Amino acid sequence: MSFFQRRKSIFLCLIACFFILAITSSSPCQEASLNDPPSQLEELFTQQKDLAAKFWQCGDFFAAEKALGRALELKPDWSTGWRELAVVKKALGRTNQAKQNLLRALELDPADSATYFSLAVLLKEQNDPEGALKAFRAAAKFDSKDAFARAEIGKLLEQKGELDKAIHLYRKALELNPACGVVENLSAALRSRSTLEREYAAKIKRFAPFINEEDALGSFDLSIISKDTGDEASLVIYQSKLSANPNDIYANYALGVMLRARGNLSDSIKYFQEAIKLEPSNVDLFNALGLSLLKKGDLDAALLEFKTALEVDSDDYKARINIANLFRKKQEFDLAQRELQIVLKNDPTNSLAHQNLARTLLAKGEVNKAIEESKILIKLNPYDSTAHSILANSLAQAGESKASIVSLEQASTLAPNDAETIFNYAGALQKEGRYEDAADTLVRYLEIAPESAKTEELKQRISKLRQWARGW
């Protein structure tokens, strides 16, 4: 949307708000009573509910609050309304009132996982970790597939030093949703637990790069990464399974995933092709094959596999994101953007699509739009370190170096073992003239990546930075 189109949109929204205010100023809602016919009460309730939504969209939170209040007067047992009112109150900075609204919603619907999650987030922001923990647990209890609630419970338990429980919850969250953003948390927790086998932590860390933010993460089975670590023993086990049963789809799939992670793309492709012969209706197999072909550099063949996945399931967002990444690789940014916008039209909360759209906009040179897209991504998941890294990169290209450093610092806090993030943070600090901080951050980088090919060069750089910091 151009600058003038955006201004026109805002202007039209304001006109709509003023028109709504003119209507509601003479609204008969305040005169409604229980003696009115039920149909009239329902009509008034629907009117106020719709007005609240329109006011919210226009950014008029005060009017949205009043409209929701009138709707709740007409239907005081509307639990969703109390939760929505809490969102409005929070936007107005009335966090204590928001908390009371959420508690009222839970009185009316004690099994509403979304309300528990909202309450947990609010309590966490109010520095009430125990209350937040209790609310997140309730959210997880009433929604067995809520990966983010389990991830948050893990983080709170890790802060309390309960590493075993935190690790269990991180793994469970990743099983439910590989994109929930706790791979690095899991790796950090594993490394922190002194009694853990060092080799297992190394294996988790080794496979973390395979969880690539540019890939559609649903195209592999996480259990292969967390349980079958891709070492020689695992390969032998699955090869033995195929010898016993050549029609074992999962064995073919697992070998394809592990061999791709090891860089053996040709054999990876063969195993995926065999799995597709056995189960041609499985879209994830086409996505998996497409990713191996993409990494091999065969873009046309990869595109064909992703399109085949869409033929099998036209709603498969993973295939569209993979197609978008392929177009971005070919620098066909408009085509990439179109695919991602289709995904977001169907699911505006798809964080992976927002992430790739921000990268596409940045590669396209539309820096300001990339910044806005990054902020949307952070709003969807404030604990996504990749989102903060993308924002930092966008801000740096916009010339906002101080803001970029703040975002990189946040990213490095959320992903304390991500070597690339730590290295970029050190570079940004050096450019800003914060030489001592840059040196300390590079030391941290070498602790995370002791086998770096530039170890000696970086040690010399650290020494030089400390000299500069002392004015030598």
Secondary structure, 3 states (H helix, E strand, C coil): CCHHHHHHHHHHHHHHHHHHHHHHCCCHHHHCCCCCCHHHHHHHHHHHHHHHHHHHHHCCHHHHHHHHHHHHHHCCCCHHHHHHHHHHHHHCCCHHHHHHHHHHHHHHCCCCHHHHHHHHHHHHHCCCHHHHHHHHHHHHHHCCCCHHHHHHHHHHHHHCCCHHHHHHHHHHHHHHCCCCCCHHHHHHHHHHCCCCCHHHHHHHHHHHHHCCCCCCHHHCCHHHHHCCCCCHHHHHHHHHHHHHCCCCHHHHHHHHHHHHHCCCHHHHHHHHHHHHHHCCCCHHHHHHHHHHHHHHCCHHHHHHHHHHHHHHCCCCHHHHHHHHHHHHHCCCHHHHHHHHHHHHHHCCCCHHHHHHHHHHHHHHCCHHHHHHHHHHHHHHCCCCHHHHHHHHHHHHHCCCHHHHHHHHHHHHHHCCCCHHHHHHHHHHHHHCCCHHHHHHHHHHHHHHCCCCCCHHHHHHHHHHHHHHHCCC
